[in-house]
Amino acid sequence: MWMVAPEPTRGDRRPRGGLEADAERNTLSTYLEFLLGGLLVTVGFAVSFPALIDLTHGFGVLSTTALVFLFIFAWYVAWVGICVTYPRLKRWVGHA
C-alpha cells in the first residue's frame, strides 16, 4: 500500500516574497526586547545566585543542568512578558 501526498493547492503554497515578510518582522525592537530580557534575568541570577545554588544542591550532578534550565526558562518568560507588555504600554502611553 503506497501513501501519496496530495497535490498542493493554491492555499498551500507560500506567496512570493514570504521570506522577506518574515525578515521584516525582526525589527530593532525585537532584538532590544530579547537583550532586555536577558539582561534582567542575568541581573536576577547574579543577585540570587547563592539561593539558587542552595535550591539546586539536592540535584547533585544535575545541579548545573537545573541552573541552566532555570536561566533559559526565566529568559524566555521575561522575553515573552516584555513582548506582550511593550505594545500595550506603547498604546497606553500614546493615549495618555
N, C-alpha and C positions, 0 to 999 in steps of 0.2 A: 504494500500500500504506500503510495507516494503522497507526500504533502506538498502542495503547490501554493505559493504565496499569491494572493490575488494581485491583479494589475493595479498599480497606484492610480487613484482618481485625481482629479484636478485639485481637490481639497487636501490631499495628502502631500502634494508637492510643496516644497518650500519656495516662496516667491523669490525672484531675483533680488539681490541686494539684502537678503536676510542676514547674512553675516555682518554687513555694515550696520544694520539696525542693532544687532547685539553689541557691536563695538561701541556704538554711540551711547549705550546705557552706562558704560563705565566712565562716569564723569569724575571730575576732581572731588566733588562732594562724597562720592562713593569711597574713594581712596582715603579721604580725610576721616570718614566715619570708621573705616577699618583701622586706621592708625590710632584714632582717639580711643576706640575700644581696647586695642592692645596696650596703649599707654595706661588707661585706667586699671586694667587687670594687672599689669606689671607692677604698678604702684601698690595696688591692693595686696598682691602676693608678697611684695617686699616688706610691707608693714606687718602682715600676718604670718610671715614665714615660720617663726618658731611654733606658733599654734598649729599650723598645717603639718609641720614635722611631727609634733606630738599626736595629731589626729591620725596620720597615716603610718605611724610607727608600728601599729599592730599588723600591718600587711607584710612585714618582713622584707623579703627581697623585692616584692612588688610595690614597695612604698614610693619609689621614684616613678614608677609607671602610674600610680594613682595620682601623684602630684602633677605629672604632665597631662593626664586626662582631665584633672580638675582645672588646670590652666587653660587648656584648649576649650573645654566646655564653657568656662567663665568668659573667655574671649568671645566665643560665638554668641553667648547670651547678651553680652554687653553690646556687641556689634548690631545684633538684631534689635535690641532695645533702642539704640541710637537711630537706626534706620527707620524705625516706626515712629519715634518721638520727634525727630528733626522736621519732617514735613508738617506735622501737626503744630509744632512750635512756631514754624515759619508762618503758617496760616494765622495762628493766634496773634502773633506779633504784628502781622500785616493788617489785621482788623482792628487792632487797638488804637 
